[in-house]
Amino acid sequence: MKLTDHGVFLCGGVPQQTASLSPAEGRKRTMAYRILQAHNQSSDEQNLRIRFDAMLSHDITYVGIIQQARASGMKEFPIPYALTNCHNSLCAVGGTINEDDHVFGLSAAKKYGGIYVPANQSVIHSYAREQMAACGAMILGSDSHTRYGALGTMAVGEGGPELAKQLLKHTWDAALPEVVLVYVTGKPRRGVGPHDAAVALIKATFANGFVKNRVLEFAGPGIANLPIDFRNGIDVMTTETTCLSSIWETDEETKRFFEIHGCPEAYQKLSPGEGAYYDRMIELDLGQIEPMIALPFHPSNAYTIREFLANAKELLAGVEAEAKKRWPLLDTVKQHLCSYCPLFGNIAIRRCCIYSCCCCFCSVWYIWFCCFICDASIELLMMQEVRFENFWMAILCPELNVPKPVIGIAFSMMSMKWRLFSPPMQRARSRQRSSYRTSFLMYHIRLKRRYLL
């Protein structure tokens, strides 16, 4: 991957250093410029005042956004606003907070004219791609990974107040961003997925701020070699590069996506104009991308699988050292990344998925950590003297020097009760899924409601 930190023109579909027009004129021929100016409510081209075509929020954020807008005088949703229920669906803090949020979202959608997406029907970004995206449109979302550029839609992820402003018919204000050309060539090798290309792109651009607050514009012959899901997979992760938004050339593959989802009218051909000028350029040769792995603590801390296998012990030791440097409390919650479940000779990787339920206003015993480790064995540990601001960073392992008190026994006994006394049909479904994680989460929700409230 090659980075060019000076301006280039795109002439005849090929990047060039010079062209017959000026950079100022060439900037107006980018896809990003045309879309931004079409949504600009200001007469000043350099200082944008954007009004979006649609918005969407999930259940972690829409309550605060709508309440803020209501308190400020909102009477109706002025643009299509989708409220999805895909983030707060595991009773993470107990009680009826999830149901309360969802009922609030449904009532708000009915009262103000929004779109309510029931829990378990769709994830926020899937819904946006399939129901809201359109070539040349702009979408504002209260999720950082709001990116639909591969479908010709410029999308921006923002904090709740910016969405509340849109509900109050105000604008999103920003200086005209620079545009970076991502010139795509080649074809992915067998075994290389969109996440590999995305992680490689993040690794090349995050630390140096190469694309920070700029728009990524994807063009080039390599795009035609990618199915739409591959493009979406790269695009959604461009947030981690710190870019502002993204936009891709559209083609027959894009058109087919919209036709499949019943909205062929949403498609239009988008491509850079002849002589489009870009402030910087990234040359992304898909044929050179290798399978990648991202280590903590950011996707930019990435290596090819080849590099990782050759230097796994040193790389994981570096992760442990960085963790101790960032969070000294990890002296009491030790990370042992290099000592169990041999997968690579003497080096071992432990895949952990940590489910935690906490309430910072309750006593320490209310902080539960559930760790699913390799063979799906479950341990429930109670950590003592854990500070609220640090416990999220803990990676639990059997060797932890933390007590395993009576609550662990109680968990086992109540788990047995769940298996023995739950309805037969529920037990059958649990056996059919053959998943420790599924049955535990089902149990966990009931446990919270029955025993912890």
GIFEN-V206987 format. One line per field, one symbol per residue. ss: DSSP state (a for helix, b for strand, c for the rest). psi: psi as a letter, one per 40 degrees, with the letter a starting at -180 (. if undefined). A space follows every 10 residues. Layout:
ss = ???
psi = ???
//
This chain:
ss = cbbbcccbbb bccbbbcccc ccaaaaaccc aaaaaaaacb ccccccbbbb cccbbbbbcc caaaaaaaaa accccccccb bbbbcccccc ccccccaaaa aaaaaaaaaa aaccbbbccc cccaaaaaaa aacccccbbb bccccccbaa acbbbbbcca aaaaaaaccc cbbbbcccbb bbbbbccccc cccaaaaaaa aaaaaccccc ccccbbbbbc aaaaaccaaa aaaaaaaaaa acccbbbbcc caaaaaaaaa cccaaacccc cccccbbbcb bbbbbaaacc cbbbcccccc cbbbaaaaaa aaaaaaaaaa aaaaaacaaa accccccccc cbbbccbbcc cbbbbbbccc cccaaacbbb bbbcccbbbb bccccccccc aaaccccccc cccccaaaaa aaaaaaaaaa accaaaaaaa aaaccaaaaa aaaaaaaaaa acc
psi = hhhhfiiiih hfehhidiie iidddddeei ddddddddeh eiehdehigh hidiiiiied dddddddddd deehdiheih hhhigedfee fdeiafdddd dddddddddd defahhhiie diiddddddd ediiheihhh ifhdfghfde eehhihhiid dddddddefi ihhiihiihh hhhhiahiih ehiddddddd ddddeddefd ehfihhhhii dddeehiddd ddddddeede eeidaihiii addddddddd efgdeeiihh iiihehhidi ihhhhdeehi hihhiieiee giiidddddd fddddddddd ddddddgdee deghhgefei ghdgbeiihh hhhhhihihe eiideehhhh hhhceeihhh ihhifhhdee ddehhhideh fiigaddddd dddddddddd eiiddddddd dddfhddddd dddddddddd ee.
//
